[in-house]
Amino acid sequence: MENKKNKNRMIQVQNGIIGPRQPRPVTIRIKSPGDYPGVSPAYLEVAQHYGPTLGGPPLCDEHMALVQHMFTEEEADVVRHLKPQEAKTAEEMAEAAHRPVEEVRTLLDNLAQEKRIIISFGPREARRYSLIPILPGAFETILVRTSMDSLTAWHRRFAELFEDLYETGFVVDHVGRRPPGIRYLPVGQSIEAHPMALPFDYFAEVIGPYDDFAVGLCQCRMAEELVGRGCGRPMDNCSALGPLAAREVKNGRMRGVERSELLEIKAEAEASGLVTWTMNVEIAGSNTACSCCGCCCHMMRTISEFNMPGMIAPPHFMPECDADKCSYCGKCAQACTMGAVTVDTKAKTRTFHPERCVGCGLCVVACSKDQALSLKPVPGYQPPEIKKSQRRSVLSGLSG
């Protein structure tokens, strides 16, 4: 049996050529409400709320199946009155749904606190409720946890239906419509003592301002494991920083760690071929940082699977190859999580695809024997603006 441990399914080896697989085609088939005569109006409205306006897919079979799984018909009959970018109280929702307030409040609190499909904020009597996108958003909040043993059959089916929807390629339509939300950090070993490295290139510097840290399982690798495509890399390295970390530890979704342990966890992740990203926005004093792979991370897969520009800030560094030292062994191509390198081990050629590179430096680390690769700063590089928002959020992770 083939050993899948630490194997990137987006990289193929064929006739001595190591490089990215052929891009997955977009297969989404857009439908209209009239194509679902047997589906209740409540489900149809909710599906449309989670559509393109909220960064989601247009109406299609995969989307409808996921929405029908996420919500019971009773839940959908209430949530249909909560539109994108709205925040409503239980009283407002009860009036719109013509149902008792406490009944609606209980239903909304279950969706926000137990199923974690929507978000809530404020004290109970004045609490307001909002929708969050499916990705990044509900996918992460639903699955974030410290053990896969806590997954129910409902969670497992959610992961299967979500992956069916993701593979339609609906995310391609949203690439480039929003500013890059995340940035990838070079692995520590690739920029040790690099004279051009900036403080935010180092994870230890990024977490410097925070006091609270928490770790949970990577939701993307969990989902891939559940559908039988797990890559074998460690999962216990999705982290929250700041007040969010304290909240997630309190509600039992993540485990608290010390700064030193978090650094050790991230170093272990890098050693297994994972790359760490952080958000380009700090929300209410909190941030997140996951360790991702190109075969599972839904952010990375826009590039590695669909060959589209990612929703990722441009890299500070890119690899440079010294052809005189290169032995064309292909280790760099196998290590590249994004499929940015193609090596023909027989013809002794190497091709670099800069549009796919996130500047992580995994290829440089893989080339430690020949030392043919080194990271060089990108000319004219401008650091991404780190925006700060006071909007409270319960998001504990973003895909990866």
Secondary structure, 3 states (H helix, E strand, C coil): CCCCCCCCCCEEEECCEEEECCCCCCCCCCCCHHHCCCCCHHHHHHHHHCCHHHCCCCCCHHHHHHHHHHCCHHHHHHHCCCCCCCCEEHHHHHHHHCCCHHHHHHHHHHHHHHCCCCEEECCHHHCEEECCCHHHHHHHHHHCCCCHHHCCHHHHHHHHHHHHHHCCCHHHHHCCCCCCCEEECCCHHHCCCCCCCCHHHCHHHHCCCCCCEEEECCHHHHHHHHCCCCCCCCCCCEEEECHHHHHHHHCCCCEECCHHHHHHHHHHHHHCCCEEEEECEEECCEEEEEEECCCCCCCCHHHHCCCCCCCECCCCEEEEECCCCCCCCCHHHHHCCCCCEEEECCCCEEEECHHHCCCCCHHHHHCCCCCCEEEEECCCCCCCCCEEECCCCCCCCCCC
